[in-house]
Amino acid sequence: MQTVVGIDLGTQSLKVLFYDFSNREVVACESAELDLYQNDDGAAEQQAHWWLNALHEAMGKVDPAVRRSAVAVGVSGQQHGFVPMSKTGEVLAPVKLWCDTSTVVECSEIMEAFGGEQRCLEEAGNLVVPGYTASKVHWFSKESEGLYEQMDCILLPHDYLNFYLTGERCMEAGDASGTGFLDIRTRTWSARMLAAMDSNRDLAECLPPLRLEPAIIGGIRPEASRRTGLPEGIPVSTGGGDNMMGAIGTGNVSQGKITMSLGTSGTVYAYSEQPIIDPRGEIAAFCSSTGGWLPLMCTMNCTVTTELMRGMLKADIREFESAVRRSPRGAEGVITLPFFNGERTPNLPRAKACVMGLDSQNTRPENLLRSALEGATFALRYGVDRLGELGVDAAEILLTGGGVGSPTWRQAVADICNAPVTVLEQNEGASFGAALQALAVVEQGGEKDLQELAEHHLSRNESLCCEPEKSSVNFYNEAYRDYQSAVGAITPLYT
């Protein structure tokens, strides 16, 4: 047996997947939980060594014989995290993550230095919004001047795992487009943006080589082999951000499909053969990891919303599903605005979650739970609609992430977005995409057509796919308008 390995570094856990590509079978899939430090000023941080500990723990759960069967590795990782490294490879500070909203001031300072929001969109393709790497670098320069001076290299989370596995420092264009300092049209660093982040230092000297196409970056180091049980020297592909690997893992490598991820954060994205620049800056103009572009909308609260509500009401997964089935669509008028971690779209980093519409008749646990599910989905529908306004239409929604396990949630996505929902047999999203990328570079040195690979290795899970129901579509169009009115009502409180 030969396998390819997909590693996915998430926010709440790290997952490892071993895929027997000859028999088209996932032979092992294990994970390890991750801690997360958050505080009231919006900080959200992890220690880089936690990731390595989780990698070793997850690998340790896999049969040693399966680990020895690996012939290549691909790494996916949460986007936007800032890993400042010294010349000797030491991580100089806790890693500020994608969901860190403590750098709102730094975002404004960078964009003002660049020449304003419109100029950012015109020249770099993206605004600098809270969560992006650029503002974290600027914050580090002000808050930790001594450590900042020691910084020799800027990496993203998946780059750091690549560095641990191979000793190579590099960054991949798809993941790099989420930093805020990549010109996404040309796939080159924006010298003007780097200067806006720090006019006294040439930050280009801290940026590793940029990889534009899937390729082998190096082999597993002896020490990494010893700690993980993976064969020494097997190739590691470039990997990419979790959304870029999720696109590969859901077969979204050609036009006509939208992937919706119901994870800790919620994302909606689609492949495009040309850059898609949103004049409002709501749809991120990202590059794909397959040579194209990946226009994307991100919400910061998806399964976060349902998990917090479940925790508050002490409902396990089975009780959650039973409860949301008991509650009618629309949750009897209860509306949840799921801004527990602030929000990126709409751009309300200081927002708080709100529950509206409660009265003496509808204040019941099942309505609160259903409202959480619907609120998170309404937030994602905005991205589907906005992509359509920008010319990115899709005939189906490819659904992935933890929320897929809920039949009610799957049907709600179909009804709220008025689109067929497809769930794949290989519902591992980013980790499976990373494994497929590794397979591509091994089989034909990176030139293996990923669309062909996806068609060969991905299949529909017909029992989980669903179609929109007309009566529900009409109902949810009204409910969605009510949700948007509620967002408009609370916006002045948090701006």
N, C-alpha and C positions, 0 to 999 in steps of 0.2 A: 504493500500500500504506500502511495505517495500523497502527501497533503500540502496545501498552501494554507498559511496562517493569516488570519485577519485579527489585528489588535485594535480595539476601539477604546480610547481614553475619554470617558464621559465626565459629567459633573458629579454624579452620585456613585458611579462605579466604573471599573475597568473590566472589559470583556475580552476574552480570547476565544477564537473560533478556528477549528481545524476542519478543512474541507477536502474530502477525497474526490478530486476532480475527475478521475476516471470513472468512478461509480456514481458521481453526482450526489454525494451524500455528506452531510455535516456529521462528522464522527465524534466531535467533542465541542462543547461550548460551555465555558465556565466564566465566573466573574468574581470580583472582590469589591467590597464597598469602599467608598472614599469619604473622608470627613470633609466638611466645608466650614470655613470660618466666615461669619457674617456679623456685621454690627449695624447700629442705627444710622450711621452716616452713609450707608450704601456700599461699604466695602464687602467684597466677596473674594476670598483668597484660599489657596491651597499651597502646601509645601511640595516642591517637586519630588522630594524623596518619598512622599506618600504614594506618588504614582508608581515609583519603582517597587516599593513594598507591595502594592496591589498587583503589579505585573507578576512578581515572584509568587505571590499567594495564588493568583488565578492559574498560573502555569503549573503550580504544584498540585492542583486538583485534577490535572489531566494525566492519564496513564503515561508513564515514561516511554512506552513503545510508540504511542501515538505522537508524542513530542519528537521522537527520533525519526518519524516518518516525514517530517517537514522538509520541503525543498525550497521554499521561499516564504518571505514575510512581507506583509503590507501593514502600515500603521495609519489609523484614522484618529483624529483628536478634536476635542472641543476647540472652536475657533477663538481668536482674539486675545487669548491669554498672553501675558507678557513675562517671558523668562529671560531675565538679565544675567548674562554669564561673564565670568572673569576669563582671562587668558588661559588659566589652568583648568577651566571647565567647571568651576564652582558656581552654583546658583546664588546670586548675591542677596536675594530678598524673597519673601513670600510672593507667589505668583498671583497677580491680580487677574481675575477671570472675566469671561464674557458678560457675566451678570453683575459685575461691579459697576455701580452707578455713582461712585464717589468722585468722579473726575469731570463733573459737569462744567466747572469753571475752566478747566484746562481745555475742554472742547471749544469753548467760546474763544479762549485766548489764541488757540491755534488757527481757527478759522478767521479771526480778525487779522492776525498776522499774515495770513495767506491772501487776504483781500476780500473776504466775505463769503457767504454761503454760495452765492451764484457762481463765483469764480471757482470755488471748490468743485462744484458739479461740472463746470465747463472744462476744467483742466485735469482733474483727477478722476471724475466720474462719480464720486461719493462725497457726502457730507462727513464730517468727523463727529460721530455721535457717541454718547456714553456707551462703554463696552468695547469700542474699537481700541486697538493696541496703541495708536498714536497718542491718545490723551494720557495713557498710563505711563508712557515713556516721558512725556513732558512733566507729569506729576512726580515721577521718580527723580527727575533732575532738580526739582524744587525741594522735595521733602527729604531726600537722602543724598545730599550733594557728594559726600565722601565716597559712598558706594557707587554712585553714578559715575564718578571719575574712574573707578576700577572696571567699569563695564567695557568688555571687549567685543561682545557679540549679543545680538538680539535674536531670540528664537521664539517660536510658538510652541504650544504644548506637544503637538505630534512631532515637531522637529526635535524636541528634547528627547523623546523616546527613540527617534532615529539615531540621535547622537549617542545615547546610551548603548544601543545595540551595535552600532558600527564605528563609532568614533568620528563620524563625518558631520560637519556642520553645513546645512543647506536649508533652503526654504523653497516651497513649491508654489507655483503661481496662483492656484485656486485658493489655498489657505492664505497666501500673502495678500490677496485682494481684500481680505477682511481686516487688514491692519489700518487702513486709511492712508497709507503713504505709498501705495502702488498706483501708478497710472494704469487703469485697467484696460484702456484701449490698446496701449503699446506693450503691456506686460513688462514695464520697466519701472524702477524706483522713481518717484517724483522728487527731484532735487528741490523744487520750490516748497513742497510739503515738509520735507526733512528740515529745511531751513526755518520754516514756520514753527516747527517743534523745538528747535534749538539753533539760534542764529550764531552761537559762539563755538559750536562744535560740528564737525563734519560727520553726521550720523551714518553716512554711507559706509564709513570705515567699520561700522559695527554690524553691518548687514552681511549675512553669509551669501554664497553663490545662489542664484535664483534658477530653479529648474523649471523649464517651460513645458516639458513633455514627460509622460511616465517613463521611468528608466530605473536601472539598478544604481543605487547610491553607494553600496558597499556590502561587505559580508559581516555575519555575526562575529563579534570579537570573542576571544577565548573566555574572558571574564563573564560576558553576557551569556555565553553558551553554558558555562558552569552554573550560573544562577538560574537560568530559565529551563535548561534541559534541551534547548534547541541545538541542532547540529552546528558545530563551528564552521564558519565560512559560507553558509548558505546565503543567497542574496536577499537584500532588503530593498524593496521598491521605494519610490519617492513618497508614496502615501499621499495624505492630504487632509483637509478639514473634514469634519464629520458630515457636513452637508454635501461636500463634493464626493465623498466616498458613498454617502447615502444615495446620491444620484446614480452612481454606478451600480450599487447594490439593489436598486429598484428598476434598473434598466432604463433610466431617464437619461439617455445619451444621444437622443435625436429629438427633433421637434414634434410637438403634438401631445405631450403628457405633462401633468403637474404632479410633483411629489409633495405630499403633506406629511410632516413628521409630528406625531403626537408624543413628544418627549418632554423632558424637564422644561425646555423651551419649546415653542411651536414654530415650525418653519413651513413655508410654501415656496417652491421654486420650480423652474423649468429650464430645459436646455434651449440655448439660442445660438445661432450661427453668427450673430453679430452682437456687439455691445448694446445693452438696453439701459439707457440713462433716463431715470425718472426725474423730471424737472422739479418735482416736489421733494425728492430725496427720500421717499418712503420705501421704495423698492431698491434694495442694495444692488449696485452694479458689480457683481462678482464675476470672476473668471471661473470656468469649470476646470476640472483636472483632466479633461479629455481634449483640450485644444480649442474649445468654444467658450461660451459664457453661460453664467448661471444666475440670471436675475432672481432675487430672493427677498422675501419679507420674513422678518423674525419677530415673534412676540416672546417676551421674557417669562411668561407664565402659562404653561399648558398643563401637564400632569402635576406641576406644582400646585395648581389650583385644586384639582380633585384630591390630591394627597392631603393637603392641609384641611380640606373639608372633611375627608374621611377620618383624619386624626382627631379633629375636634368633636366629631359625632361618634367616635369609636366604632366605625364600621369597617370590617375587613373587605377584601375584594369581592367575595361572594355576596355579602350584605349590601355592598355598594351597587352591584348589578341588579339585585332584587329591588332595591329602593328606587333606582332611577326608572325601572320598569313600572313601578307603582305610580310614580308621578307622571301626570299627562305632559305631552309636549307643551313647552312654554312654562312649565313649572308653576302653573296657576298664577302667572304674573310676577313671579320672583325673578329679578334680574341681578346677576353677579357680574361686576366689572372686575376682572381678575388681575388687578395690578399689585399683587403682593410684593413683587420685587421691583417696583417701579415699572416703567414700560418703555420699549423702544419704538413700537408702532401702535398707537400714536406716540410721538416723542415726549413722554412724560416721565422722566427718570425719577422724579420725586413723588410720583403718585402713590396712593394707597388703594388697596382693594375696597370695594364698596358693595354692599348688598342692598338692593332697592326693591320697593314694591311689596314689602311685608305688611300683612294685616292680621287681624285676629283669626281669619279663616285659613290662610295659606301657610302659616308659620309652622312647618313640619319638616323633619329631617329629610324626607325624600325629596321635597321641593328644593331645599338648599343644595342637596347633592346634584340633582338634575340641572339646576340653575348653574352650578359650577361647570358642569360638562358643556352646557349650551353656551355659556359665556366664553369659555376658552375657544369654542368652535366659531362663534360669531367673530371673535378677534381674527381668526384665520381666514374666514370668508372675505374679510376686507382685502387680504392679500390676493386671493383668487380674483376678486373683482378688479383690483388695481392692475394686476398683470394683464387682464383682458383689455383694460383701457389703454394699455401700452402696446397692444397688438400681440400679446402672448396668450393665445387661446388654446384650450386643451379639450380633448374628447373624453378624458377620464382622469380621475385622481388616483394616484398610486399611494396607498396609505401604509405608513410604517410607524414604528415607535411603540412604546408601552401601552398607549391607549387603544391600540388595535385589538387587544384582548377583550374589549367590551363590545358585545353585539349592539347594544343600544347606541354606543358612541359611533360605531361604524355607520349605522343607519342615519344617525343625526348628521354626520358629515355629508352623506349623499343628499339628504333632504335640504339641509341648510345651504349647501353649495350648488344644488340642482345639477349634480353630475354623477355618473356611475363611479362606484368605488371599487378599486381592484386591490386585493391583498394577495401577496405572493406566498408560495409554499416556503420560500427562503426568506422569512420575515426577520432577518437580522440586520437589514439596512446597511449601516456604515461598516460594521465588521465584515460582512459578506462582500461589500464593495471593495474594501481594502484587500481581501483575499483574492477577488477577481483581478484587481490591478496587478497583484503579485504574480498571478498566473499568466497574465498578458505579457509581462516583461520577461518571464522565464521562457515562455513558449516561443516568442519571436522577438526577443530583445526590445520589447516595448512597442513593436509595430503591429502586434496582433490587434485586429479590429475589435474594439470593446463592444460595439453594437452586436457583432456576430457572437462574441462570447456571452453577452447578456442573453441573447435569444436562445443560446444553447443551454445555459445553466440556470435560467430562471423560468418558473412556471406558475400559473395562477392557482390559487387555492379557491376553487369554485365555491366551496361551502361558506367561505367568509366574504366573498364579493357580494355587493348589493347594488340595487338600482334605486333612484329617487322615487318617492311616492308622491303623485301629483297633489293630493290634498294637503300633505305635509309641506310640500314646497311652497304652496300658496300661503299656508299658515306662517311658515318661518320667514317669508318675505316681510310680513307685517311685524313679526317679533324682532327681526333684525333691524328694522327701522326704529323700533322702540329702544333697542340696545344702543344704536348709534346716537339717538337723542339723549340717552342717559350719559354716554361718554361726553357729549357736548356740554351737558349740564355741569359735570364735575370738573371739566378741564380748567376753568378759571381758578379753581381751588388749588391747583398744583402747578401753575405756571407763573 
